Amino acid sequence: MVVRLMIGGRRALAIWVLLAASGCGLARLNAPLGAWDPNGGYRMGNLEDPGNSDSLLVILTFSGGGTRAAALAYGVLEELRRTKITWEGRERRLIDEVDLISSISGGSFTAAYFGLFGDRIFDDYAIKFLYRDLEDALVATLFRIPNATRLLFTNTTRSEIAADYYDEILFEGKTFGDLLAHRRRPYLLINATDLDVGTRFAFTQSQFDLLCSDLSRFPVSRAVAASAAFPVAFNPLTLRNFAGDCGYVPPGWMGRALEEERRLATPDHEIARNALSYLQPPPRDRPYVHLADGGIADNLGLRGPLQLLHTLDKSGPSDRDSIDLKRVRKVVLIIVNAVTRPSPESTRLEAAPGIFRVLQVVANAPIDSVSRDTVDLVKTRLQVIEGLKLIEQAAPELRDRMDTSAYWPGGVAEAPDFSVAEVRFDALADPAEREYFHAYPTSFYLPPRMIDDLRTVAAKLLCEQPAYAALRRALGAKGGCEPGGAFGVDEALGDD
């Protein structure tokens, strides 16, 4: 998620003109699905990568936060590329074992480019995107005569034009069908927010099944544009709901969840009820779906992986059934968290904060708080699983008396080992460094020195995580985790 409200007069005027010029409506719709195939389309089970071990499950989550989130995620990928591991007698790069990337807003640019082009990301992505002033470029693009005409006289929206621009500079017109055709991992969960129900919306065929829509024909650029469509700055991206036209059959758990007592308010019941809102027969209650920035519902991108691991919730037909969890021996979860910290500057002033600052706090504060709670919940849940496993191993006679299936399918005895590492600025030991990185704006432009520092600090933060250090030892890692250069903190503080 990105909020940048402190902008110069020229850019502010341009943005307000564009806000007034573009109205509601939609220019292009998603394609209908001819016949539902529960095994077809972009699903994790359809990405059989022979170079990727099924017994080592590596999951990355890339948070929102504009270019700084994109650069931090890129720095983590660079570190995984430098790291060689040995697993099941084979040596390979750790990046080759990445199975799933769940992304939000700014992080979705890095995730999508890596998912589409693999190692090519290390050749041209930084120049194409990270070091580009995307904000100025988008304003200039919107004011091109053909685009301005479309905004003024058609139903084209700012989000549609932004998606076209992302295609032009990054995604080359690729669709989710191209991702499927590669047949290689990582599987991408590009997340937006369904504004009508306030829940996460992932661009997967399982989610599109609810709409009777064909994800394979959907441009990756539009998914990224939806994931990064912060309200006001960008219009919501609209999808057509074709439910009832493809023979879709809801999974069994959904019907069982709907039969639960409403007074229990179980997560499954709420999720099934939200899914049912897409499935109403004609006259449909929801012929359209409106999507905005994924950070509104989940700014860390954690809920998708949690669904897959069955540790928190479901949010539609579950993709976890596409993974043989019984074959997984180790799960590695790396959380790339570019969360902001409120600035204390206003506390030093007698005057109350202005409208822009108030809007920024209203937008970000609840999201950041929920993000922190979600990370803590994940770590606590995994610690409980490890603790229950130790109890069962120490006292096997208790296993029959303990129902631990709520923590892991089949009980914790079937659960793999877990390693959870979080990359976040609060982990920096030096207070000056922490403040330096927390002061970075969550805009879609940063000076080159800041991009360089984010790439460097990403590796530093990952390597200094005790869980990641233990993982490296367990996997016999070679390479990577080398001391980086100095940051620009001294320059920022005015030191010579």
Secondary structure, 3 states (H helix, E strand, C coil): CCCCCCCCHHHHHHHHHHHHHCCCCCCCCCCECCCCCCCCCCCHHHCCCCCCCCCEEEEEEECCCHHHHHHHHHHHHHHHHHCEEEECCEEEEHHHHEEEEEEEHHHHHHHHHHHHHHHHHHHHHHHHHHCCCHHHHHHHHHCCHHHHHHHHHCCCCHHHHHHHHHHHHHHCCCEHHHHHHHCCCCEEEEEEEECCCCEEEECCHHHHHCCCECHHHCEHHHHHHHHCCCECCECCEEEECCCCCCCCCCCHHHHHHHCCCHHHCCHHHHHHHHHHHHHCCCCCCCCEEEEEEHHHCCCCCCHHHHHHHCCCCCCCCCHHHHCCHHHCCEEEEEEECCCCCCCCHHHHCCCCCCHHHHHHHHHHHHHHHHHHHHHHHHHHHHHHHHHHHHHHHHCHHHHHHCCCCCCCCCCHHHCCEEEEEEECHHHCCCHHHHHHHHCCCCCCCCCHHHHHHHHHHHHHHHHCCHHHHHHHHHCCCECCCCCCCCCCHHHHCCCC
